[in-house]
Amino acid sequence: MPGTKKKKWNGFSKDELLNVYRNFVSARFADEKMIIMIKQGKSFFHIGCSGHEAVQTAAGMALKPGHDFAYPYYRDLAFVLQYGVTPEEVFLNFLAKADDPSSAGRQMSNHYGHKALRIVSQSSPTGTQYLQAVGTALAAVKEGKDEVVYVSSGDGTTSQGDFHEALNWASREHLPVIFVIQNNKYAISVPIEEQTAGKSVYHLTAGYEGLTRYKVDGTDFFESYKILTEAVQKARKGQGPILIEAETVRLLPHSSSDSQIKYRDKEELEREKAKDPIPRLEKQLIESGLFSQEELDAFKKQIKKEIDEAAESAEQHPDPATLSDYLYAPQEENAHLEFEKTEPAGERTVLVDAINHALMEEMERNDKMYIFGEDVADRKGGVFTATHGISTKFGKKRCFNSPLAESSIIGVAIGMGVYGLKPVVEIQFGDYIWTAMMQIRNELATMRWRSANTWKAPVVVRVPVGGYIHGGLCHSQNIEGFFAHLPGIKIAYPSNAADAKGLLKTAIRGGDPVLFLEHKGLYRQSYAAAPEPDAEYLLPFGKAKVVREGEDLTIVTWGALVHKSLEAVKILEKEGADIEVIDIRTINPLDSETIVASVRKTSKVLIAHEDTLFHGFGAEIGAQIAEKAFEYLDGPVKRVAGADTPIPFSAILEKAALPQIEDIVRAARNLLEY
């Protein structure tokens, strides 16, 4: 091995240059080894970084691992190696082994994460990482830290809306985010001229005021390192954000599932090989006078041996018994929560005020809690006034308006959550949550599970939902059926003020992401009002409430239908029927035990909910009853639900579309006759 020499070239010592070369070659040999192992049937998928080594190595060197945060994309092998991930750890990830620090075998190959290095767990959807990086940078600024956040992607991913939402937020707030766009001119098979106006994201982003932009030859390490170090210095001084378009070459197909000869001709591929950053670096090192070709060749052989040994060292397979581990916070993480220590005994309060008071009390209790969303700050205080007065009391640093962009709200909240803050965000109407679905389904709900408990994002998402308000098809939707299908996220749907306050406080203090559904038709209804609980009243998730006991029939319900069911029971009571009503209170977890115990007692069950009948959450409850209490049933499991249509604006049509008291009475009478 060559010894240390005082002589420098281009600002680097011989040992430093050797380490740069080591990282280039390690990444290249790792790519080659993984391709061989796929052919041997030892793994299933690979995305190569070959051609991207120069800018990735430069980025890894410019940052402080373990201090700064990194959101690398799936082609960032050379970056993570330079940042401190070992070759052994790379192969543990590639082979989906139990000791893989990224995910313990839960993620696809090349999806990196490393808690100690502050590499946040990454997943497959292109572009979701941008907003999370912005959220982490925002958290760092709010905590007064000098940390920088690196986020990268290919050029094709910049077509995603989340990219532009992230640039907007970061530019407006001057956040310390470095966006490194590795432009290899292809999004799988789609060339950049079919993706990007002007064929350059550098030119495309010129209009973002406050965004510093660079364009660099990403195959030249020295040019890339100069720009990256300058960018990091600026970001650390509060002069961010920075966008760097690095022109690279993709020397391998998009992935091991792709064949680029289908869409790239031989001449083009030969031109790309001529820009390979490794021969370019070798030429520069030899011209420096510090290295001979023989030295580099010998060193290369040594690195190949190290990579082969790293690939062979990964052994332990994940235990199938751990499949469901870390979908939710481990029990010990929520052990501090004490439930129902008191009884609600304060002044009678409407639901929206109970929500407001819960938020106020928790903001007072936890200075790491932040509230944001559209219109949440004073003087508006939310379109339903649920956040009224909070920004006045706690300042707009802690309660602030977001852009009108639901994906931004959730993505930024995830980034703040992984940093260690407690974001409680509002989606103004459930009807508009769908642009955030990628961030919720593939990011928020899976962060803890996919990282095997090394990263978590316990974000609380408050969402007004429901009809009966003449809101039409885009201000009346119920969404619990969609989101109940997502493992990893808890869902509350309270029917009264006391439950709303107790469940919201539990959501805020707990360790899980929570979708907190608030029926806007109940916000100010006197029948949904209740004596207000005190500041320490917590309700557990997964505990239903028997709001009326009975012997003849069970009605299982939630939200607005709790009150309609109780009104229906009053009518049926006059006819001699003794009916039990259960308010499930939380969708996930669902208290199946209370439901099944009631069905065993009454032998008949009616499920009443506002969402559509087809694929509504009532179908899941019915399936569980059929499975767990079939032998106790004296009649079919019946449902009353909304029509399988959107909610119309006409009052007459809305009444026809949504379940009414008389619908519950009719269905119950029919069932009682069995």
MOLIN-V35568 format. One record per residue. RES is the residue in one letter. PHI is phi as a letter, one per 40 degrees, with the letter a starting at -180 (999 if undefined). OMEGA is omega in whole degrees, -180 to 180 (999 if undefined). Layout:
res,phi,omega
RES,PHI,OMEGA
RES,PHI,OMEGA
This chain:
res,phi,omega
M,999,179
P,c,179
G,c,179
T,c,176
K,b,-178
K,c,-177
K,c,179
K,b,175
W,b,-179
N,f,179
G,g,-177
F,b,173
S,c,180
K,c,179
D,c,179
E,c,178
L,c,179
L,c,178
N,c,175
V,c,-179
Y,c,178
R,d,-177
N,c,176
F,d,-172
V,c,178
S,c,179
A,c,-178
R,c,179
F,c,177
A,c,175
D,d,-177
E,c,180
K,c,-179
M,c,178
I,c,177
I,c,-177
M,c,174
I,c,178
K,c,178
Q,c,180
G,g,-177
K,c,175
S,a,-168
F,b,-171
F,a,180
H,a,171
I,b,-173
G,c,176
C,b,-175
S,d,-176
G,h,-177
H,b,-169
E,c,-172
A,c,-177
V,c,179
Q,c,178
T,c,179
A,c,-180
A,c,179
G,c,180
M,c,-174
A,c,-176
L,c,179
K,b,180
P,d,-180
G,g,176
H,b,175
D,c,178
F,b,-180
A,b,173
Y,b,-178
P,c,176
Y,c,-168
Y,c,179
R,c,-170
D,c,-178
L,d,-179
A,c,177
F,c,-175
V,c,176
L,c,179
Q,c,-177
Y,c,175
G,h,174
V,c,-177
T,c,175
P,d,178
E,c,180
E,c,176
V,c,-179
F,c,172
L,c,176
N,c,-177
F,c,-177
L,c,177
A,f,-178
K,c,-176
A,c,-178
D,c,177
D,c,-178
P,c,178
S,c,-173
S,a,-178
A,f,175
G,g,-175
R,c,-178
Q,b,173
M,c,176
S,d,174
N,g,173
H,b,-165
Y,c,174
G,a,-179
H,a,-174
K,c,-176
A,c,-180
L,c,-176
R,g,168
I,c,-175
V,c,-178
S,d,-178
Q,b,180
S,b,-169
S,c,-176
P,d,-177
T,c,172
G,h,-179
T,c,-176
Q,c,-176
Y,d,-176
L,c,177
Q,c,177
A,c,177
V,c,179
G,c,178
T,c,177
A,c,177
L,c,178
A,c,180
A,c,179
V,c,-179
K,c,178
E,c,177
G,g,-178
K,b,-180
D,c,-177
E,c,178
V,b,180
V,b,177
Y,c,173
V,b,-175
S,b,174
S,a,170
G,c,-177
D,c,-178
G,c,-177
T,c,180
T,c,173
S,c,-180
Q,c,178
G,c,-180
D,c,178
F,c,-177
H,c,174
E,c,180
A,c,178
L,c,180
N,c,-178
W,c,-178
A,c,-179
S,c,-179
R,c,-177
E,c,-179
H,f,-174
L,c,-177
P,c,179
V,b,174
I,b,178
F,c,178
V,b,-178
I,b,-176
Q,c,-172
N,c,176
N,b,172
K,g,-179
Y,b,168
A,b,-165
I,f,-179
S,b,-174
V,c,-179
P,c,-172
I,c,180
E,c,175
E,c,-178
Q,b,-163
T,b,176
A,c,-179
G,g,177
K,f,-178
S,a,177
V,c,175
Y,d,179
H,c,-176
L,c,-173
T,c,-177
A,c,-175
G,c,-179
Y,c,-179
E,c,-178
G,g,180
L,c,174
T,c,-175
R,b,174
Y,b,170
K,b,-171
V,b,172
D,c,-175
G,c,174
T,c,180
D,b,-177
F,c,-173
F,c,177
E,c,180
S,c,-178
Y,c,179
K,d,-179
I,c,-178
L,c,179
T,c,176
E,c,180
A,c,-180
V,c,179
Q,c,179
K,c,-179
A,c,-179
R,c,179
K,c,180
G,g,-179
Q,b,-180
G,c,1
P,c,180
I,b,173
L,b,178
I,b,172
E,c,-179
A,b,180
E,c,-177
T,b,174
V,b,177
R,b,-175
L,c,178
L,b,172
P,d,179
H,d,179
S,a,179
S,c,178
S,c,-173
D,b,172
S,b,-173
Q,c,177
I,c,176
K,c,-174
Y,b,176
R,b,-178
D,c,-174
K,c,-179
E,c,179
E,c,-180
L,c,177
E,c,177
R,c,179
E,c,180
K,c,179
A,c,179
K,b,-179
D,d,-176
P,c,-178
I,c,175
P,d,179
R,c,179
L,c,179
E,d,179
K,c,-180
Q,c,-179
L,c,179
I,c,178
E,c,179
S,c,-177
G,g,-178
L,c,-175
F,b,170
S,b,178
Q,c,-179
E,c,177
E,c,-178
L,c,179
D,c,179
A,c,179
F,c,180
K,c,178
K,c,179
Q,c,-180
I,c,179
K,c,178
K,c,180
E,c,180
I,c,178
D,c,180
E,c,178
A,c,-179
A,c,-177
E,c,-174
S,c,-177
A,c,-173
E,b,-165
Q,c,176
H,c,174
P,c,178
D,c,179
P,d,-180
A,c,-179
T,c,-174
L,d,-176
S,c,179
D,c,172
Y,g,167
L,c,179
Y,b,-178
A,c,175
P,d,-174
Q,d,-177
E,c,-179
E,c,178
N,b,-176
A,c,-178
H,c,-177
L,c,178
E,b,-171
F,c,172
E,f,177
K,c,-179
T,b,174
E,b,175
P,d,-174
A,a,-179
G,c,178
E,c,-180
R,c,-171
T,b,175
V,c,-170
L,c,-176
V,c,178
D,c,176
A,c,175
I,c,-180
N,d,-178
H,c,178
A,c,179
L,c,178
M,d,-177
E,c,-179
E,c,174
M,c,177
E,c,-175
R,c,-171
N,b,-178
D,c,174
K,c,-179
M,c,180
Y,b,178
I,b,174
F,a,-176
G,i,-178
E,c,174
D,g,-174
V,c,-178
A,c,175
D,c,22
R,c,-179
K,c,178
G,g,-178
G,g,-178
V,c,175
F,b,179
T,g,180
A,c,-180
T,b,-178
H,d,176
G,g,-174
I,c,179
S,c,176
T,c,-178
K,c,-172
F,b,178
G,g,-178
K,c,171
K,c,-176
R,b,176
C,b,-169
F,a,178
N,c,174
S,b,167
P,c,178
L,c,-174
A,a,-173
E,c,177
S,c,176
S,c,-177
I,d,-177
I,c,-178
G,c,179
V,c,178
A,c,177
I,c,179
G,c,176
M,c,-180
G,c,180
V,c,177
Y,c,-179
G,h,177
L,c,-179
K,b,177
P,c,172
V,b,-170
V,b,179
E,b,166
I,c,-165
Q,d,175
F,a,177
G,d,-179
D,c,-176
Y,b,-179
I,c,-168
W,c,177
T,c,178
A,c,-173
M,c,179
M,c,-180
Q,c,-179
I,c,-173
R,c,-172
N,c,-177
E,b,-176
L,c,-175
A,c,-174
T,b,-171
M,d,-178
R,c,-177
W,c,-173
R,c,178
S,b,-180
A,f,173
N,g,177
T,c,175
W,b,177
K,a,179
A,b,-175
P,c,-177
V,c,173
V,b,-179
V,b,178
R,c,-176
V,a,171
P,c,-177
V,b,167
G,g,-177
G,b,-176
Y,g,-177
I,b,-177
H,f,-177
G,c,-179
G,g,-171
L,c,-179
C,b,172
H,a,-175
S,b,-169
Q,c,167
N,b,-169
I,b,-172
E,c,-179
G,c,177
F,c,-171
F,c,175
A,c,-179
H,c,-173
L,b,175
P,c,175
G,h,179
I,b,179
K,c,-177
I,b,174
A,b,178
Y,a,-175
P,c,-179
S,b,-178
N,a,-172
A,c,-177
A,c,178
D,c,-180
A,c,-179
K,c,-179
G,c,179
L,c,179
L,c,178
K,c,176
T,c,179
A,d,-177
I,c,-177
R,c,-176
G,c,-174
G,b,-176
D,b,168
P,c,-176
V,b,169
L,c,-174
F,b,-174
L,c,-178
E,b,-179
H,c,-175
K,c,175
G,c,179
L,b,-172
Y,d,-174
R,b,180
Q,c,180
S,c,-179
Y,c,174
A,c,176
A,c,-179
A,a,171
P,d,-174
E,c,175
P,c,177
D,c,-172
A,c,-178
E,b,-179
Y,c,179
L,b,175
L,b,178
P,c,170
F,c,178
G,g,177
K,b,179
A,c,179
K,b,173
V,c,-175
V,c,173
R,a,179
E,c,180
G,a,-174
E,b,-169
D,c,-174
L,a,177
T,b,169
I,b,177
V,b,-172
T,a,178
W,a,177
G,g,-177
A,c,-177
L,c,174
V,d,-176
H,c,177
K,c,178
S,c,179
L,c,177
E,c,178
A,c,-179
V,c,178
K,d,178
I,c,-177
L,c,179
E,c,179
K,c,179
E,c,177
G,g,-179
A,c,179
D,b,-168
I,b,177
E,c,179
V,b,179
I,b,172
D,c,-175
I,c,174
R,g,175
T,b,178
I,c,178
N,b,5
P,c,179
L,c,178
D,c,-180
S,c,-176
E,c,180
T,c,180
I,c,-178
V,c,179
A,c,179
S,c,-180
V,c,177
R,c,-180
K,c,-173
T,c,179
S,g,178
K,a,-176
V,a,175
L,b,179
I,b,-176
A,b,177
H,a,-173
E,c,-178
D,c,-177
T,d,180
L,c,-177
F,c,180
H,g,171
G,c,-177
F,c,177
G,d,179
A,c,178
E,c,178
I,c,178
G,c,180
A,c,180
Q,c,177
I,c,179
A,c,-178
E,c,-170
K,b,-176
A,b,-175
F,d,-174
E,c,180
Y,c,-174
L,c,174
D,b,179
G,a,180
P,c,172
V,c,-176
K,b,177
R,b,167
V,b,-175
A,a,178
G,c,177
A,c,179
D,c,179
T,a,167
P,c,179
I,c,-178
P,c,-178
F,c,179
S,d,180
A,c,-180
I,c,-180
L,c,178
E,c,179
K,c,179
A,c,-176
A,c,-175
L,b,-179
P,c,-179
Q,b,-179
I,d,-178
E,c,177
D,c,179
I,c,179
V,d,-178
R,c,-178
A,c,180
A,c,178
R,d,-180
N,c,-177
L,c,180
L,c,-179
E,c,-180
Y,c,999
